[in-house]
Amino acid sequence: MKLGDKNGFRGNKSYLPTKPCAVCGRTMTWRKAWAKNWEQVRYCSERCRRARLT
């Protein structure tokens, strides 16, 4: 059994949801850490989160 076979994920992120960052417009791909609050995620990085205020 190869790594990732048990849950069906083989490293291909093309099927995961995406959305643009509110500051820079860069496309963000869904991450497991964002699973519970994907609708509230607006920024791709800490840098963009800080930049929203300026």
mmCIF file of the N, C-alpha and C atoms, coordinates in Angstrom:
data_MODEL
# 
_entry.id   MODEL 
# 
loop_
_atom_site.group_PDB 
_atom_site.id 
_atom_site.type_symbol 
_atom_site.label_atom_id 
_atom_site.label_alt_id 
_atom_site.label_comp_id 
_atom_site.label_asym_id 
_atom_site.label_entity_id 
_atom_site.label_seq_id 
_atom_site.pdbx_PDB_ins_code 
_atom_site.Cartn_x 
_atom_site.Cartn_y 
_atom_site.Cartn_z 
_atom_site.occupancy 
_atom_site.B_iso_or_equiv 
_atom_site.pdbx_formal_charge 
_atom_site.auth_seq_id 
_atom_site.auth_comp_id 
_atom_site.auth_asym_id 
_atom_site.auth_atom_id 
_atom_site.pdbx_PDB_model_num 
ATOM 1   N N  . MET A 1 1  ? 0.842   -1.178 0.000  1.00 0.00 ? 1  MET A N  1 
ATOM 2   C CA . MET A 1 1  ? 0.000   0.000  0.000  1.00 0.00 ? 1  MET A CA 1 
ATOM 3   C C  . MET A 1 1  ? 0.886   1.240  0.000  1.00 0.00 ? 1  MET A C  1 
ATOM 4   N N  . LYS A 1 2  ? 0.660   2.131  -0.951 1.00 0.00 ? 2  LYS A N  1 
ATOM 5   C CA . LYS A 1 2  ? 1.444   3.354  -1.057 1.00 0.00 ? 2  LYS A CA 1 
ATOM 6   C C  . LYS A 1 2  ? 0.890   4.422  -0.125 1.00 0.00 ? 2  LYS A C  1 
ATOM 7   N N  . LEU A 1 3  ? 1.712   5.417  0.155  1.00 0.00 ? 3  LEU A N  1 
ATOM 8   C CA . LEU A 1 3  ? 1.288   6.529  0.985  1.00 0.00 ? 3  LEU A CA 1 
ATOM 9   C C  . LEU A 1 3  ? 0.114   7.251  0.323  1.00 0.00 ? 3  LEU A C  1 
ATOM 10  N N  . GLY A 1 4  ? -0.939  7.477  1.033  1.00 0.00 ? 4  GLY A N  1 
ATOM 11  C CA . GLY A 1 4  ? -2.098  8.169  0.511  1.00 0.00 ? 4  GLY A CA 1 
ATOM 12  C C  . GLY A 1 4  ? -3.154  7.276  -0.103 1.00 0.00 ? 4  GLY A C  1 
ATOM 13  N N  . ASP A 1 5  ? -2.876  5.984  -0.267 1.00 0.00 ? 5  ASP A N  1 
ATOM 14  C CA . ASP A 1 5  ? -3.843  5.084  -0.876 1.00 0.00 ? 5  ASP A CA 1 
ATOM 15  C C  . ASP A 1 5  ? -5.062  4.828  0.001  1.00 0.00 ? 5  ASP A C  1 
ATOM 16  N N  . LYS A 1 6  ? -4.893  4.851  1.311  1.00 0.00 ? 6  LYS A N  1 
ATOM 17  C CA . LYS A 1 6  ? -6.014  4.476  2.176  1.00 0.00 ? 6  LYS A CA 1 
ATOM 18  C C  . LYS A 1 6  ? -7.165  5.479  2.132  1.00 0.00 ? 6  LYS A C  1 
ATOM 19  N N  . ASN A 1 7  ? -6.885  6.760  1.848  1.00 0.00 ? 7  ASN A N  1 
ATOM 20  C CA . ASN A 1 7  ? -7.968  7.730  1.787  1.00 0.00 ? 7  ASN A CA 1 
ATOM 21  C C  . ASN A 1 7  ? -8.260  8.189  0.363  1.00 0.00 ? 7  ASN A C  1 
ATOM 22  N N  . GLY A 1 8  ? -7.587  7.632  -0.627 1.00 0.00 ? 8  GLY A N  1 
ATOM 23  C CA . GLY A 1 8  ? -7.869  7.951  -2.007 1.00 0.00 ? 8  GLY A CA 1 
ATOM 24  C C  . GLY A 1 8  ? -7.110  9.142  -2.552 1.00 0.00 ? 8  GLY A C  1 
ATOM 25  N N  . PHE A 1 9  ? -6.431  9.903  -1.731 1.00 0.00 ? 9  PHE A N  1 
ATOM 26  C CA . PHE A 1 9  ? -5.686  11.066 -2.195 1.00 0.00 ? 9  PHE A CA 1 
ATOM 27  C C  . PHE A 1 9  ? -4.290  10.645 -2.624 1.00 0.00 ? 9  PHE A C  1 
ATOM 28  N N  . ARG A 1 10 ? -3.934  10.948 -3.846 1.00 0.00 ? 10 ARG A N  1 
ATOM 29  C CA . ARG A 1 10 ? -2.636  10.557 -4.379 1.00 0.00 ? 10 ARG A CA 1 
ATOM 30  C C  . ARG A 1 10 ? -1.794  11.771 -4.761 1.00 0.00 ? 10 ARG A C  1 
ATOM 31  N N  . GLY A 1 11 ? -2.054  12.923 -4.188 1.00 0.00 ? 11 GLY A N  1 
ATOM 32  C CA . GLY A 1 11 ? -1.262  14.106 -4.469 1.00 0.00 ? 11 GLY A CA 1 
ATOM 33  C C  . GLY A 1 11 ? -1.819  14.994 -5.563 1.00 0.00 ? 11 GLY A C  1 
ATOM 34  N N  . ASN A 1 12 ? -2.954  14.647 -6.152 1.00 0.00 ? 12 ASN A N  1 
ATOM 35  C CA . ASN A 1 12 ? -3.550  15.451 -7.201 1.00 0.00 ? 12 ASN A CA 1 
ATOM 36  C C  . ASN A 1 12 ? -4.572  16.400 -6.579 1.00 0.00 ? 12 ASN A C  1 
ATOM 37  N N  . LYS A 1 13 ? -4.249  17.689 -6.554 1.00 0.00 ? 13 LYS A N  1 
ATOM 38  C CA . LYS A 1 13 ? -5.123  18.664 -5.910 1.00 0.00 ? 13 LYS A CA 1 
ATOM 39  C C  . LYS A 1 13 ? -6.144  19.284 -6.855 1.00 0.00 ? 13 LYS A C  1 
ATOM 40  N N  . SER A 1 14 ? -6.198  18.822 -8.084 1.00 0.00 ? 14 SER A N  1 
ATOM 41  C CA . SER A 1 14 ? -7.071  19.457 -9.067 1.00 0.00 ? 14 SER A CA 1 
ATOM 42  C C  . SER A 1 14 ? -8.551  19.355 -8.708 1.00 0.00 ? 14 SER A C  1 
ATOM 43  N N  . TYR A 1 15 ? -8.933  18.378 -7.911 1.00 0.00 ? 15 TYR A N  1 
ATOM 44  C CA . TYR A 1 15 ? -10.343 18.219 -7.552 1.00 0.00 ? 15 TYR A CA 1 
ATOM 45  C C  . TYR A 1 15 ? -10.731 18.990 -6.286 1.00 0.00 ? 15 TYR A C  1 
ATOM 46  N N  . LEU A 1 16 ? -9.778  19.584 -5.585 1.00 0.00 ? 16 LEU A N  1 
ATOM 47  C CA . LEU A 1 16 ? -10.063 20.321 -4.358 1.00 0.00 ? 16 LEU A CA 1 
ATOM 48  C C  . LEU A 1 16 ? -10.627 21.705 -4.683 1.00 0.00 ? 16 LEU A C  1 
ATOM 49  N N  . PRO A 1 17 ? -11.499 22.251 -3.824 1.00 0.00 ? 17 PRO A N  1 
ATOM 50  C CA . PRO A 1 17 ? -12.059 23.579 -4.077 1.00 0.00 ? 17 PRO A CA 1 
ATOM 51  C C  . PRO A 1 17 ? -10.986 24.668 -3.966 1.00 0.00 ? 17 PRO A C  1 
ATOM 52  N N  . THR A 1 18 ? -11.178 25.749 -4.707 1.00 0.00 ? 18 THR A N  1 
ATOM 53  C CA . THR A 1 18 ? -10.265 26.885 -4.671 1.00 0.00 ? 18 THR A CA 1 
ATOM 54  C C  . THR A 1 18 ? -11.059 28.170 -4.563 1.00 0.00 ? 18 THR A C  1 
ATOM 55  N N  . LYS A 1 19 ? -10.371 29.240 -4.158 1.00 0.00 ? 19 LYS A N  1 
ATOM 56  C CA . LYS A 1 19 ? -10.961 30.578 -4.166 1.00 0.00 ? 19 LYS A CA 1 
ATOM 57  C C  . LYS A 1 19 ? -9.831  31.593 -4.115 1.00 0.00 ? 19 LYS A C  1 
ATOM 58  N N  . PRO A 1 20 ? -10.085 32.833 -4.555 1.00 0.00 ? 20 PRO A N  1 
ATOM 59  C CA . PRO A 1 20 ? -9.029  33.845 -4.588 1.00 0.00 ? 20 PRO A CA 1 
ATOM 60  C C  . PRO A 1 20 ? -8.829  34.510 -3.220 1.00 0.00 ? 20 PRO A C  1 
ATOM 61  N N  . CYS A 1 21 ? -7.607  34.938 -2.963 1.00 0.00 ? 21 CYS A N  1 
ATOM 62  C CA . CYS A 1 21 ? -7.289  35.699 -1.753 1.00 0.00 ? 21 CYS A CA 1 
ATOM 63  C C  . CYS A 1 21 ? -7.923  37.083 -1.880 1.00 0.00 ? 21 CYS A C  1 
ATOM 64  N N  . ALA A 1 22 ? -8.453  37.617 -0.785 1.00 0.00 ? 22 ALA A N  1 
ATOM 65  C CA . ALA A 1 22 ? -9.125  38.910 -0.793 1.00 0.00 ? 22 ALA A CA 1 
ATOM 66  C C  . ALA A 1 22 ? -8.154  40.073 -1.003 1.00 0.00 ? 22 ALA A C  1 
ATOM 67  N N  . VAL A 1 23 ? -6.865  39.885 -0.742 1.00 0.00 ? 23 VAL A N  1 
ATOM 68  C CA . VAL A 1 23 ? -5.889  40.964 -0.864 1.00 0.00 ? 23 VAL A CA 1 
ATOM 69  C C  . VAL A 1 23 ? -5.118  40.885 -2.172 1.00 0.00 ? 23 VAL A C  1 
ATOM 70  N N  . CYS A 1 24 ? -4.464  39.766 -2.424 1.00 0.00 ? 24 CYS A N  1 
ATOM 71  C CA . CYS A 1 24 ? -3.573  39.661 -3.582 1.00 0.00 ? 24 CYS A CA 1 
ATOM 72  C C  . CYS A 1 24 ? -4.211  38.972 -4.780 1.00 0.00 ? 24 CYS A C  1 
ATOM 73  N N  . GLY A 1 25 ? -5.324  38.271 -4.585 1.00 0.00 ? 25 GLY A N  1 
ATOM 74  C CA . GLY A 1 25 ? -5.993  37.597 -5.686 1.00 0.00 ? 25 GLY A CA 1 
ATOM 75  C C  . GLY A 1 25 ? -5.425  36.235 -6.035 1.00 0.00 ? 25 GLY A C  1 
ATOM 76  N N  . ARG A 1 26 ? -4.396  35.796 -5.337 1.00 0.00 ? 26 ARG A N  1 
ATOM 77  C CA . ARG A 1 26 ? -3.801  34.482 -5.589 1.00 0.00 ? 26 ARG A CA 1 
ATOM 78  C C  . ARG A 1 26 ? -4.807  33.385 -5.265 1.00 0.00 ? 26 ARG A C  1 
ATOM 79  N N  . THR A 1 27 ? -4.806  32.347 -6.060 1.00 0.00 ? 27 THR A N  1 
ATOM 80  C CA . THR A 1 27 ? -5.732  31.235 -5.856 1.00 0.00 ? 27 THR A CA 1 
ATOM 81  C C  . THR A 1 27 ? -5.286  30.401 -4.657 1.00 0.00 ? 27 THR A C  1 
ATOM 82  N N  . MET A 1 28 ? -6.209  30.186 -3.729 1.00 0.00 ? 28 MET A N  1 
ATOM 83  C CA . MET A 1 28 ? -5.948  29.341 -2.559 1.00 0.00 ? 28 MET A CA 1 
ATOM 84  C C  . MET A 1 28 ? -6.637  28.006 -2.781 1.00 0.00 ? 28 MET A C  1 
ATOM 85  N N  . THR A 1 29 ? -5.928  26.934 -2.532 1.00 0.00 ? 29 THR A N  1 
ATOM 86  C CA . THR A 1 29 ? -6.495  25.594 -2.615 1.00 0.00 ? 29 THR A CA 1 
ATOM 87  C C  . THR A 1 29 ? -6.849  25.122 -1.220 1.00 0.00 ? 29 THR A C  1 
ATOM 88  N N  . TRP A 1 30 ? -7.965  24.429 -1.100 1.00 0.00 ? 30 TRP A N  1 
ATOM 89  C CA . TRP A 1 30 ? -8.445  23.921 0.180  1.00 0.00 ? 30 TRP A CA 1 
ATOM 90  C C  . TRP A 1 30 ? -7.351  23.141 0.895  1.00 0.00 ? 30 TRP A C  1 
ATOM 91  N N  . ARG A 1 31 ? -7.269  23.336 2.196  1.00 0.00 ? 31 ARG A N  1 
ATOM 92  C CA . ARG A 1 31 ? -6.330  22.583 3.042  1.00 0.00 ? 31 ARG A CA 1 
ATOM 93  C C  . ARG A 1 31 ? -7.121  21.904 4.155  1.00 0.00 ? 31 ARG A C  1 
ATOM 94  N N  . LYS A 1 32 ? -6.596  20.806 4.627  1.00 0.00 ? 32 LYS A N  1 
ATOM 95  C CA . LYS A 1 32 ? -7.275  20.074 5.695  1.00 0.00 ? 32 LYS A CA 1 
ATOM 96  C C  . LYS A 1 32 ? -7.417  20.940 6.947  1.00 0.00 ? 32 LYS A C  1 
ATOM 97  N N  . ALA A 1 33 ? -6.439  21.798 7.215  1.00 0.00 ? 33 ALA A N  1 
ATOM 98  C CA . ALA A 1 33 ? -6.505  22.684 8.379  1.00 0.00 ? 33 ALA A CA 1 
ATOM 99  C C  . ALA A 1 33 ? -7.670  23.668 8.281  1.00 0.00 ? 33 ALA A C  1 
ATOM 100 N N  . TRP A 1 34 ? -8.131  23.952 7.067  1.00 0.00 ? 34 TRP A N  1 
ATOM 101 C CA . TRP A 1 34 ? -9.245  24.871 6.854  1.00 0.00 ? 34 TRP A CA 1 
ATOM 102 C C  . TRP A 1 34 ? -10.580 24.154 6.726  1.00 0.00 ? 34 TRP A C  1 
ATOM 103 N N  . ALA A 1 35 ? -10.639 22.879 6.966  1.00 0.00 ? 35 ALA A N  1 
ATOM 104 C CA . ALA A 1 35 ? -11.846 22.088 6.725  1.00 0.00 ? 35 ALA A CA 1 
ATOM 105 C C  . ALA A 1 35 ? -13.059 22.609 7.498  1.00 0.00 ? 35 ALA A C  1 
ATOM 106 N N  . LYS A 1 36 ? -12.878 23.011 8.728  1.00 0.00 ? 36 LYS A N  1 
ATOM 107 C CA . LYS A 1 36 ? -14.009 23.426 9.562  1.00 0.00 ? 36 LYS A CA 1 
ATOM 108 C C  . LYS A 1 36 ? -14.473 24.848 9.280  1.00 0.00 ? 36 LYS A C  1 
ATOM 109 N N  . ASN A 1 37 ? -13.607 25.679 8.680  1.00 0.00 ? 37 ASN A N  1 
ATOM 110 C CA . ASN A 1 37 ? -13.982 27.076 8.471  1.00 0.00 ? 37 ASN A CA 1 
ATOM 111 C C  . ASN A 1 37 ? -13.623 27.578 7.069  1.00 0.00 ? 37 ASN A C  1 
ATOM 112 N N  . TRP A 1 38 ? -13.767 26.746 6.063  1.00 0.00 ? 38 TRP A N  1 
ATOM 113 C CA . TRP A 1 38 ? -13.401 27.106 4.696  1.00 0.00 ? 38 TRP A CA 1 
ATOM 114 C C  . TRP A 1 38 ? -14.166 28.342 4.219  1.00 0.00 ? 38 TRP A C  1 
ATOM 115 N N  . GLU A 1 39 ? -15.413 28.526 4.609  1.00 0.00 ? 39 GLU A N  1 
ATOM 116 C CA . GLU A 1 39 ? -16.190 29.688 4.184  1.00 0.00 ? 39 GLU A CA 1 
ATOM 117 C C  . GLU A 1 39 ? -15.638 30.995 4.762  1.00 0.00 ? 39 GLU A C  1 
ATOM 118 N N  . GLN A 1 40 ? -14.996 30.943 5.926  1.00 0.00 ? 40 GLN A N  1 
ATOM 119 C CA . GLN A 1 40 ? -14.461 32.147 6.548  1.00 0.00 ? 40 GLN A CA 1 
ATOM 120 C C  . GLN A 1 40 ? -13.028 32.464 6.118  1.00 0.00 ? 40 GLN A C  1 
ATOM 121 N N  . VAL A 1 41 ? -12.338 31.552 5.476  1.00 0.00 ? 41 VAL A N  1 
ATOM 122 C CA . VAL A 1 41 ? -10.959 31.786 5.034  1.00 0.00 ? 41 VAL A CA 1 
ATOM 123 C C  . VAL A 1 41 ? -10.971 32.818 3.922  1.00 0.00 ? 41 VAL A C  1 
ATOM 124 N N  . ARG A 1 42 ? -10.232 33.930 4.111  1.00 0.00 ? 42 ARG A N  1 
ATOM 125 C CA . ARG A 1 42 ? -10.225 35.001 3.124  1.00 0.00 ? 42 ARG A CA 1 
ATOM 126 C C  . ARG A 1 42 ? -8.826  35.337 2.621  1.00 0.00 ? 42 ARG A C  1 
ATOM 127 N N  . TYR A 1 43 ? -7.799  34.968 3.371  1.00 0.00 ? 43 TYR A N  1 
ATOM 128 C CA . TYR A 1 43 ? -6.442  35.380 3.043  1.00 0.00 ? 43 TYR A CA 1 
ATOM 129 C C  . TYR A 1 43 ? -5.541  34.167 2.849  1.00 0.00 ? 43 TYR A C  1 
ATOM 130 N N  . CYS A 1 44 ? -4.613  34.273 1.889  1.00 0.00 ? 44 CYS A N  1 
ATOM 131 C CA . CYS A 1 44 ? -3.744  33.145 1.574  1.00 0.00 ? 44 CYS A CA 1 
ATOM 132 C C  . CYS A 1 44 ? -2.578  33.012 2.545  1.00 0.00 ? 44 CYS A C  1 
ATOM 133 N N  . SER A 1 45 ? -2.264  34.074 3.261  1.00 0.00 ? 45 SER A N  1 
ATOM 134 C CA . SER A 1 45 ? -1.104  34.041 4.149  1.00 0.00 ? 45 SER A CA 1 
ATOM 135 C C  . SER A 1 45 ? -1.249  35.056 5.270  1.00 0.00 ? 45 SER A C  1 
ATOM 136 N N  . GLU A 1 46 ? -0.366  34.953 6.227  1.00 0.00 ? 46 GLU A N  1 
ATOM 137 C CA . GLU A 1 46 ? -0.329  35.915 7.327  1.00 0.00 ? 46 GLU A CA 1 
ATOM 138 C C  . GLU A 1 46 ? 0.011   37.310 6.785  1.00 0.00 ? 46 GLU A C  1 
ATOM 139 N N  . ARG A 1 47 ? 0.858   37.380 5.796  1.00 0.00 ? 47 ARG A N  1 
ATOM 140 C CA . ARG A 1 47 ? 1.238   38.654 5.196  1.00 0.00 ? 47 ARG A CA 1 
ATOM 141 C C  . ARG A 1 47 ? 0.019   39.366 4.599  1.00 0.00 ? 47 ARG A C  1 
ATOM 142 N N  . CYS A 1 48 ? -0.821  38.644 3.885  1.00 0.00 ? 48 CYS A N  1 
ATOM 143 C CA . CYS A 1 48 ? -2.039  39.241 3.311  1.00 0.00 ? 48 CYS A CA 1 
ATOM 144 C C  . CYS A 1 48 ? -3.033  39.609 4.398  1.00 0.00 ? 48 CYS A C  1 
ATOM 145 N N  . ARG A 1 49 ? -3.124  38.818 5.447  1.00 0.00 ? 49 ARG A N  1 
ATOM 146 C CA . ARG A 1 49 ? -4.030  39.161 6.544  1.00 0.00 ? 49 ARG A CA 1 
ATOM 147 C C  . ARG A 1 49 ? -3.635  40.478 7.179  1.00 0.00 ? 49 ARG A C  1 
ATOM 148 N N  . ARG A 1 50 ? -2.319  40.683 7.374  1.00 0.00 ? 50 ARG A N  1 
ATOM 149 C CA . ARG A 1 50 ? -1.835  41.955 7.936  1.00 0.00 ? 50 ARG A CA 1 
ATOM 150 C C  . ARG A 1 50 ? -2.002  43.108 6.963  1.00 0.00 ? 50 ARG A C  1 
ATOM 151 N N  . ALA A 1 51 ? -1.837  42.849 5.683  1.00 0.00 ? 51 ALA A N  1 
ATOM 152 C CA . ALA A 1 51 ? -1.904  43.897 4.661  1.00 0.00 ? 51 ALA A CA 1 
ATOM 153 C C  . ALA A 1 51 ? -3.322  44.429 4.463  1.00 0.00 ? 51 ALA A C  1 
ATOM 154 N N  . ARG A 1 52 ? -4.330  43.701 4.892  1.00 0.00 ? 52 ARG A N  1 
ATOM 155 C CA . ARG A 1 52 ? -5.710  44.149 4.701  1.00 0.00 ? 52 ARG A CA 1 
ATOM 156 C C  . ARG A 1 52 ? -5.978  45.458 5.417  1.00 0.00 ? 52 ARG A C  1 
ATOM 157 N N  . LEU A 1 53 ? -5.225  45.752 6.469  1.00 0.00 ? 53 LEU A N  1 
ATOM 158 C CA . LEU A 1 53 ? -5.444  46.951 7.265  1.00 0.00 ? 53 LEU A CA 1 
ATOM 159 C C  . LEU A 1 53 ? -4.810  48.205 6.667  1.00 0.00 ? 53 LEU A C  1 
ATOM 160 N N  . THR A 1 54 ? -3.871  48.022 5.762  1.00 0.00 ? 54 THR A N  1 
ATOM 161 C CA . THR A 1 54 ? -3.181  49.194 5.194  1.00 0.00 ? 54 THR A CA 1 
ATOM 162 C C  . THR A 1 54 ? -3.768  49.624 3.886  1.00 0.00 ? 54 THR A C  1 
# 
